[in-house]
Amino acid sequence: MGRNKKTILRWICGIVAALLVIFAAGAWIMFGTFITAANSIEKLEDGLYSMEYNGDYGFDDFLARGGAASDGEVADYLVSFLSRGFYKIESDVQTGEFGCSTVCTQDEHGTIFFGRNYDWEECQTMIVHTKPKDGYESVSTCCLDFLGFGEGYAPDGSMMDRMQTLAAIYVPLDGMNEKGLVVADLMAGDTEETHQRTDKPDLTTTTAIRLLLDRAADVDEAIALLEQYDMNSSVGSAHHLSLADASGKSVVVEYVDGEMLVAETKVVTNHYLSDCEKQGVGSEQSHLRFDTLSAYTGSADEMDVRDMLESVAQKNYPQTDSSYEKTMWSIVYCPLGRCADFYFAENYEHSYGLLLQEKGGFLKR
C-alpha cells in the first residue's frame, strides 16, 4: 500500500510539473518577446537609457484597427497589447511643447548628413533599436517623460517598470531606418492642433514617425504614406516633420487648416516654412536658429554638423526660470552609412555610436 501511494504521488508530481512546463511555455509564447526586450533595457548614464526590440510590437494590428486619433487612444491600445488583453488601466501617454532644429548637409564626397537638436526641459531619454517582424530596422529616440508613468517609475527598475517602458516604441521623436530615411518631429509656429477628419485611418504625430521608420524607404515614399492617413497632432501645439534620405532630398511636412503641405528645405526650426498664410509664424529664437544654420555654406562632414548643432544649442540663448530649456540630445545621422552619433545633454565631447546593419544591430561606444 505504501509503494502504491508513492507511485501515485510521483504521477501527480509528474502531471503538475508537465502542466507547469506547458503553462510556462504558453506564457513565453505570449510574453517572451516583451520580456526579452524589457531585459535589454540598459542605463547608459544618468537620464539616458537604451533598449532593443526584435519582433512584433503590434503596429500592424494598431494600423489595422484604424490607428489612433489621440495620444490617449495610443496608450489604451498599448496597455491592451502589452497585457494581451488581460489588463486595463487608466493610461497617460502625452507630449508637450518643445523646440528643436534640424539641418541637412553633404560633405565634399557627396555623403549626406542630417543633424537634429531636441530642445526641452530636463528629461529621461531612451534610444530605441527596433527590428520589427515586417518592417525596416530602425533606431529612434524618445522622451520617457511623455509616457506619463509618474513618480517612482524607473525605466530599468522592476519588471513592471520595464514592461511599461516598451511603450517608447510608439512615441519616437526622431529616428532613422535601414534604408536611410530620417524623420524628426519639431514644434511648428503656433498652437493650432491638426485633426484631419476623413474616412482614412488615424495617426498621431509620434505614431506617424513610427509608420515612416517601419515602412518608408525614402522621402517620396514617406510623403505618399502620410497622404493615406488622417493626422492628429499631439496635445496643445502644431507640429511639423523634417524628412531626409540618403539621396539628399530634404523636406518639411506641415499641416495648415487641415491641409498637408510639403516644402523643400535644408533647415527646419520652429516656424512655418510652407508657402501659405502662416509662412514665417514662430518665435524670434526659432528664426535666429534658422538663420544661424542657413548661414553655413559649402561641404560639411559629421564633425562640422556636430559643431552646427552646438552653435544653436539652448546653452547659447538666454534662459529664465519660467522658460528654461536645454538641448537634451543632438544627433548626427548618416543615411548612407546607416549610422549616427548621439550626444546627450549638451555634452559634445562624448558620443554614442549607433549603427544599423543586417546581421549586427546597435553598437554603443
C-alpha positions in Angstrom: 0.0 0.0 0.0 2.9 2.4 0.8 4.5 1.7 -2.5 1.3 2.4 -4.4 0.9 5.7 -2.6 4.4 6.7 -3.6 3.7 5.7 -7.2 0.5 7.8 -7.2 2.4 10.7 -5.7 5.1 10.5 -8.4 2.4 10.5 -11.0 0.7 13.6 -9.5 4.0 15.4 -9.3 4.8 14.5 -12.8 1.4 15.8 -14.0 1.9 19.0 -12.1 5.4 19.5 -13.5 4.1 18.9 -17.0 1.3 21.4 -16.5 3.8 24.0 -15.2 6.0 23.4 -18.2 3.0 23.8 -20.6 1.9 27.0 -18.7 5.4 28.4 -18.8 5.8 27.6 -22.5 2.4 29.2 -23.2 3.3 32.3 -21.2 6.7 32.6 -23.0 4.9 32.3 -26.4 2.6 35.2 -25.3 5.1 37.4 -23.5 8.6 36.2 -24.3 9.3 38.9 -26.9 8.3 41.5 -24.4 10.3 40.0 -21.6 13.4 39.8 -23.8 13.0 43.5 -24.8 12.4 44.6 -21.2 15.5 42.8 -20.0 17.6 44.6 -22.8 16.9 48.0 -21.2 20.3 49.5 -20.1 21.2 52.6 -18.3 23.9 54.4 -20.3 24.3 57.3 -17.9 22.0 59.4 -15.6 18.9 60.1 -17.5 19.8 58.1 -20.6 18.8 54.5 -21.5 18.8 52.2 -24.4 16.5 49.3 -25.5 16.5 46.6 -28.1 13.2 45.2 -29.5 13.3 42.3 -32.0 9.9 41.1 -33.2 6.3 42.1 -33.4 5.3 45.1 -31.3 1.7 45.2 -32.6 2.0 48.1 -35.0 0.4 46.3 -37.9 -2.6 45.4 -35.7 -2.7 49.1 -34.5 -3.0 50.3 -38.1 -5.5 47.5 -39.0 -7.7 48.8 -36.2 -7.7 52.2 -37.7 -4.8 53.7 -35.7 -5.5 56.4 -33.1 -6.7 59.9 -33.1 -5.1 60.9 -29.8 -2.2 60.0 -27.5 -4.7 58.6 -25.0 -6.0 56.2 -27.6 -2.4 55.1 -28.4 -1.9 54.5 -24.7 -5.1 52.4 -24.4 -4.0 50.2 -27.3 -0.6 49.7 -25.9 -1.9 48.6 -22.5 -4.2 46.1 -24.1 -1.4 44.8 -26.5 1.3 44.5 -23.8 -1.0 42.7 -21.4 -2.5 40.6 -24.2 -5.9 41.9 -23.2 -5.6 40.8 -19.6 -5.2 44.2 -18.0 -6.9 47.6 -18.3 -5.6 50.8 -16.6 -6.0 54.5 -17.0 -3.0 55.4 -19.1 -1.5 58.7 -19.9 0.8 58.9 -22.9 1.2 62.5 -24.0 3.6 65.0 -25.4 4.4 68.7 -24.6 5.8 71.7 -26.2 9.5 71.7 -27.2 11.9 73.5 -29.5 14.4 71.8 -31.9 16.4 72.3 -35.0 17.4 70.1 -38.0 19.9 70.6 -40.8 20.7 68.5 -43.9 24.2 68.8 -45.5 26.7 66.9 -47.5 30.5 66.5 -47.4 33.0 67.0 -50.2 32.3 63.4 -51.4 28.6 63.9 -51.5 27.8 61.9 -48.4 24.6 63.2 -46.8 24.4 64.1 -43.1 21.3 65.1 -41.1 21.7 66.9 -37.8 19.0 67.2 -35.1 18.7 69.0 -31.8 15.9 68.2 -29.4 15.3 71.2 -27.0 13.2 70.7 -23.9 13.5 70.6 -20.2 15.5 68.0 -18.3 14.0 64.6 -19.0 14.7 60.9 -19.2 15.7 59.8 -22.6 15.6 56.4 -24.4 17.5 55.3 -27.5 15.3 52.6 -29.1 16.6 50.0 -31.6 13.8 48.0 -33.3 13.8 45.1 -35.8 10.1 44.6 -36.5 8.7 41.3 -37.8 7.5 43.0 -41.0 9.3 46.4 -41.5 12.6 48.2 -41.6 15.1 48.1 -38.8 15.5 51.5 -37.2 16.9 53.5 -34.3 14.9 56.2 -32.7 14.8 58.4 -29.6 12.1 59.0 -27.1 11.4 61.4 -24.2 10.3 59.0 -21.5 8.6 61.8 -19.5 5.9 61.8 -22.2 4.9 58.2 -21.1 3.3 59.7 -18.0 4.1 56.9 -15.5 4.6 59.3 -12.6 6.9 59.4 -9.6 8.8 56.3 -8.7 8.9 55.0 -12.3 12.4 53.8 -13.4 12.9 52.6 -17.0 15.3 49.9 -15.8 13.5 49.2 -12.5 11.0 46.5 -11.7 9.8 44.2 -14.5 6.5 46.2 -14.4 8.5 49.4 -15.0 10.5 47.7 -17.8 7.3 46.4 -19.5 5.8 49.9 -19.3 8.9 51.3 -20.9 8.2 49.3 -24.1 5.6 52.0 -24.9 8.6 54.1 -26.0 8.4 52.3 -29.4 5.2 54.2 -30.1 6.5 57.6 -29.0 9.6 58.3 -31.2 10.6 62.0 -31.7 13.2 61.3 -34.4 14.9 58.3 -36.0 16.5 56.7 -39.0 15.8 53.3 -40.7 18.0 50.8 -42.5 17.0 52.4 -45.9 18.4 55.8 -44.8 15.1 57.6 -44.2 15.5 60.2 -41.4 12.4 61.7 -39.6 12.3 64.3 -36.9 9.3 65.9 -35.1 9.5 69.6 -34.3 7.0 72.2 -33.0 5.7 74.5 -35.7 5.0 78.2 -35.1 1.7 78.2 -33.1 -0.7 76.1 -31.1 -3.0 75.0 -34.0 -3.8 71.4 -33.5 -4.2 69.2 -36.5 -7.3 66.9 -36.6 -8.0 65.8 -40.1 -11.4 64.2 -40.4 -11.9 61.9 -43.4 -12.5 58.2 -43.7 -8.8 57.5 -43.6 -7.2 55.7 -40.6 -5.8 58.0 -37.9 -2.2 58.7 -36.8 -0.8 60.9 -34.0 2.5 62.8 -34.6 4.6 60.1 -32.9 2.8 57.1 -34.5 3.3 58.8 -37.9 7.1 58.7 -37.2 6.9 55.0 -36.3 5.0 54.3 -39.5 7.6 56.1 -41.6 10.5 54.4 -39.9 8.9 51.0 -40.3 7.6 51.3 -43.9 9.1 54.2 -45.9 12.4 53.8 -47.8 12.8 57.5 -48.8 11.2 60.9 -48.7 8.8 60.3 -51.6 7.5 57.1 -50.0 7.1 58.9 -46.7 5.0 61.6 -48.2 2.9 59.1 -50.1 2.3 57.2 -46.8 1.3 60.3 -44.8 -1.3 61.1 -47.5 -3.0 57.8 -46.7 -3.8 58.8 -43.1 -5.6 61.5 -41.1 -3.1 63.3 -39.0 -3.8 64.2 -35.4 -1.3 66.4 -33.6 -0.3 65.8 -30.0 -1.9 67.9 -27.4 -1.7 71.7 -27.4 0.5 72.6 -30.3 1.2 72.4 -34.0 3.9 70.1 -35.3 5.9 69.7 -38.5 8.0 66.8 -39.7 11.5 67.2 -41.0 12.3 64.4 -43.5 15.5 63.5 -45.4 17.0 60.4 -47.1 20.3 59.0 -48.5 19.8 60.9 -51.8 19.9 64.2 -50.0 16.3 65.1 -50.5 15.1 67.1 -47.6 11.6 68.5 -46.9 9.3 69.7 -44.2 5.7 68.4 -43.9 3.3 70.8 -42.3 -0.4 70.9 -41.6 -2.3 74.2 -42.0 -6.1 74.3 -41.7 -6.2 70.6 -42.0 -4.2 70.5 -45.2 -0.9 68.7 -45.6 1.8 70.9 -47.1 5.3 70.0 -48.3 8.2 72.3 -48.8 11.8 71.5 -49.8 14.3 72.9 -47.2 17.7 72.0 -45.7 17.0 73.7 -42.4 13.9 73.4 -40.1 13.4 75.0 -36.7 10.1 76.1 -35.1 8.3 78.4 -37.6 6.2 77.6 -40.6 8.1 77.2 -43.9 5.4 76.3 -46.4 4.1 78.7 -48.9 0.9 79.6 -47.0 -0.6 82.4 -45.0 1.3 81.2 -41.9 4.7 81.3 -43.5 7.2 82.7 -41.0 4.9 82.4 -38.0 7.0 81.4 -35.0 9.3 82.6 -32.2 12.2 85.0 -32.6 14.6 82.4 -31.3 13.3 80.0 -34.0 14.3 82.5 -36.7 17.7 83.1 -35.0 18.5 79.4 -35.1 17.2 79.0 -38.6 19.4 81.9 -39.8 22.4 80.6 -38.0 22.1 77.1 -39.6 21.3 78.6 -43.0 24.4 80.7 -42.9 26.7 77.7 -43.1 27.7 77.1 -46.7 29.9 74.6 -48.5 30.5 71.0 -47.7 30.1 69.7 -44.1 31.1 66.3 -42.6 29.7 64.8 -39.4 32.0 66.8 -37.1 31.0 70.0 -38.9 27.4 69.1 -38.4 28.0 68.5 -34.7 29.5 71.9 -34.5 26.5 73.4 -36.2 24.2 71.7 -33.8 26.2 73.0 -30.8 26.1 76.5 -32.3 22.3 76.5 -31.9 22.0 74.5 -28.7 20.0 76.1 -26.0 23.1 77.0 -23.9 23.7 79.8 -26.4 20.4 81.6 -25.7 19.2 83.5 -22.6 17.2 81.3 -20.2 14.8 82.2 -17.4 13.4 80.1 -14.6 9.9 80.3 -16.2 11.1 79.2 -19.7 14.1 77.0 -19.1 15.1 74.7 -22.0 18.1 72.5 -22.6 19.2 70.7 -25.7 18.6 67.2 -24.3 20.1 65.5 -27.3 21.8 66.1 -30.6 22.2 63.5 -33.3 24.2 63.5 -36.5 22.7 60.9 -38.8 24.5 59.5 -41.8 21.7 57.9 -44.0 24.1 56.3 -46.5 26.2 54.7 -43.7 23.1 53.8 -41.7 24.9 55.1 -38.6 24.7 58.1 -36.3 26.5 59.9 -33.4 24.3 60.7 -30.4 25.3 63.5 -28.0 23.4 63.8 -24.7 22.5 66.9 -22.6 24.9 69.3 -24.5 28.0 67.2 -23.9 29.6 67.5 -27.3 32.8 65.9 -26.2 31.3 62.4 -25.9 29.1 60.5 -28.4 27.3 57.2 -28.5 27.7 55.4 -31.9 24.5 54.0 -33.4 24.8 51.5 -36.3 22.1 49.7 -38.2 23.4 46.6 -40.0 21.9 43.4 -41.5 23.4 40.9 -39.1 24.6 43.1 -36.3 22.4 45.7 -34.7 23.0 48.5 -32.3 26.5 49.5 -31.2 27.3 51.9 -28.4 30.6 53.5 -27.6 
